[in-house]
Structure formats: C-alpha cells, structure tokens
Amino acid sequence: AYSLFVVQPKLKRYFGADQESREALTTVIASGNRWKVVGLIAAIAVSGLVLLLIEREHWWIHAVKGFLLLGASAIFSYVSWRHWPGRAFATSAELPALQRRLVVLATTMLGLTGLAFALGVAAVRL
C-alpha cells in the first residue's frame, strides 16, 4: 500500500517525463525485497495453519483466508519473477503499459490481503 499510494506517485511527480531515471530508482528501491516478502508470506501461512488448528469452530474463515493468501502469493510470484525482469529490459515505449499493469496487480494484491484481514477480524468477533 505504501509503495502504491505514496512512493510511486511521488516518484512520478519528481521525475515527470524522465521515465528512465524513475525506473532506475524504482528498481533500486525494490531490489532485495523479494525474499523478505517470501519470508513474510511463509510466516503468515504458518500462523494461519496454527490458527486453523486452534480455532476449529470457524475453520472455513481460515480456509478462505488461506485461498486469499494463495491468490496474493501467486500475483506476487508473477510480479517478482516475470513482471519485474520484463520491466527491467523493457523499452521506454513499453514502460507505461507495464507501470499500469503493476498498479492493477498491486491493487489486486492489496484487495486480497485487505479482505483476508477483514475476515480475520470477523473470525475474532464470531
């Protein structure tokens, strides 16, 4: 969410029409984050499995959260191992479409994780 709503718009304003410099800085900011996110996904999955073992009455909520995590993880995998490498070698003419695609993918991931969070709150209230 921070990257989508704060970092990316500020980079766009700062660099204006200079897409190459903007892409270079975006790549520097993003580098090294892949495995941190993979670790976070693993921690979320493990904690979800533990919750599933502890909270059996509303198991279906945790199962739905697991499917949402799988969806967000699939999008993250695509972005991390397909989108970013393609973006790194894209021409300046290809960049706007790739940047728009990333916004759609990031917004979708944010929606999936937000829904999972809301279901987690609902599970506590039930």
N, C-alpha and C positions, 0 to 999 in steps of 0.2 A: 504494500500500500504506500509506504514511504517513497519508494522508487517511482511508482506510478503517478502519484499525485504531488510529489514535492520535487524529487531530483530531476526527473525527465522534463517537466515543464520549465524548471529553472535553466537547465542546460539548453533547451530550445530558445529561451529568451536571451540567454547570454551569448550563444554562438550565432543566433539568427540564421542567415543563409549559409553559413560555413558548416556544411554537413560533415565534411571530413574531420575537422577538429572536434566536432561534437561526438562523432563516432569513436574517435581515438580516446577521448576522455571517458566515454561511456564504457568502453572496453576495459580501460584501466580500473574503473570503479567496480565493474562486475568480476574482474579476474580474481580467482581464488575463492570465490563464494560457493561454487558448485558443491564441494564436499561438505561444507558447513551445512548447507541446506539438506543434503542427503542424510547427514547425521541428525538433523532436526526431524526429518521425516521418519527416520528409524526410531527416534525417541518417542514421537507421537504414536507410532504404530505399537510399540511395546507398551506404552501407558494405556493405550486403548485396549489391548489384549488383557492387561491386568484389570482394567475396569470391567471388561466383559466377564472375567472370572469372578469378580467381587459382586457385581450388580447383575444378578440373573433375572430379576423381575422384569426389567425393561431392556432386555438384551437386544431387541430389534432396533432401538435407538443407536446403540453402539455399533450394530452391524451396518446401519445406514451411514453412520459417521465413517466407518471403515471403507465403504464404497466411495464416499466423497473424497476420502484421502487417496484412494487409488486413482480416482479421476484427476485430482490435482497433481498427484505424483506423475501420472502419465503426461500431463501437459508440461510439467517441469522437465521431465526427461526429454521431451521433444524440443523444448526451448533450449535446454542445456547442451544437448548433443547433436541437434540438427539445425535449429534456427540460428544460434549464435555463430557456429562455424560458417554457415552460409552467409550470414551478415558480415562476418569479418572479411570475406572475399567478394562481397557484392560491389557492383559498380555504383557510382553516385546516382545513376538513373534508377537503380533497383532499391536503393535505401528507403525512400519514402514508403513504399509498399511494405517493406519488411518492418519498418518502425510502426506502421499502423497495425500490422499483424501482431506484433509484440504487445501492443496496447490491448487488443482483443483477447489475446491469450492470458495476459496478466490479470485483466479484469475478470475473466472466467475463473482463474485460479482463486482470486480474491473472493468471488462469489461462492465458490465451493467451500472454501475454508470458513467463510463467514457463516454459511448455513450449518456447517459442522459445529461451529462454536455455539450457535443458537440451539442446536439440538442437544449439545452438552449441558447448557443451562436448563433446557426443558427437562432433561433426564434428572437433574437435581431436584427440580420442582415437583416431579411426579411422585 
